Amino acid sequence: MLDSIRDKVRRGERLDAADALALFCEPDLLAVGALANEVRERMHGDRAFFNRNMRVEVTNVCVASCLFCSFAKLEADSPGAHTMTLEDAWRELEVRMDDPPGEVHIVNGLHPGLPFTYYEELLRGFKRIKPDVHLKCFTAVEIQFFADHYGMTVTDVLSRLREAGLDSMPGGGAEIFHPDVRSRISHDKATGQQWLDVHREAHAMGMRTNATMLYGHIETFEHRVDHLMRLRELQDRTGGFQAFIPLAFHPDGNGMKNLPAPTAVDDLRTVAVSRLVLDNFAHIKSYWVSSTPKIAQVALRFGADDIDGTIVHETIYSAAGSTSPSGLAYDELVRLIREAGRIPIERDTLYNVLREHPRAALPEAAAKVRDRERPKAKRRLPVTDAAADVAVDSTKESSPW
Ligand code: V47
């Protein structure tokens, strides 16, 4: 089966649902990964993208009761519930203006007690502080909630938010579209169809958006395939999605805490299958917070071409037991990418290239050995320093790094 899929991929033919299922069931992870890597390199060569961004979660008060969520609090006065004042939210950006992020990514709970003007003011305030900051805010679930709660159409909600400064939408809230799963894990928020309709509407208005899939809980591979197919279908019609981000389920402190987290093999295979099936998505992101920086790094050789950004302060995954740090330094992201043998490309939210870093001459470990040995050679026999350089250069030539 893998042979016929490989042939299809090499001929540039689209994979169907049966192929996608076969890839999820294929035990040879490396074969699936190598095929996805072929496609990834055809599309992006050795480039791997990241950005300078920050996360703000202004409220965790949420009327929905998603089984996987460890972040939300049902009532505004529940222990641990918080809602930022506008001034506190804006301060999150103000205090970072010496090394400012290019993007603010906002995801919130569905708070029943805030006026719609709070969200408009929130966006306006960020733009006052940094007029060129890109605001990637509110999942389709939040947009649908605003429409229902404030009695507006989705178009009106999006238009008013856009007027206030919204630039694009993140991909959260997609979970698993299939109603058999969605009705069990998140029955009281936007349906899968509503999520897709909000994105269709945003694309029609010229806005770019992302898409996610929360995997590794009660869903089957068939449900994952169904999810990918629905996204591919919408993308065929609109072309408005930029990146697909598979999100690994974290079980701590939520209604599915009895389930084990997905394994590294599942993480890498899901990235690879996504790359192969979503032939009309430009980017596959391995979100390092959800997959860990180490898996995200390896994923750059399994189909992913993006690892998200610096983030600074993330709370949804830390509440659910993620051991990833809540932010990564710019230099650390560059190092992860270079060590994977890829060229780090700092991008903006819309994938315009801001800075291209040089590729690593050698894997870091080899470079360390070289640096330890060089001064010794210099001290003992200066002539051999040139020989040492030749040795280093020959390693460079024969190495893919
Ligand atoms: O919508 C919540 C997921 C999402 C858990 O668009 C969980 O660039 C795993 O969507 N285990 C928010 N996942 C994050 C998100 C995102 C992240 C990075 C980049 C982008 C982008 C979007 O996190 C939620 C939900 O699907 N989530 N709880 C959990 N326990």
Residues whose N, C-alpha, C, O or C-beta is under 5 A from the ligand:
A	BS01	V47	F68 C69 S70 P170 G171 G172 G173 E175 N210 T212 L214 L247 A248 F249 H250 Y287 I316 A320
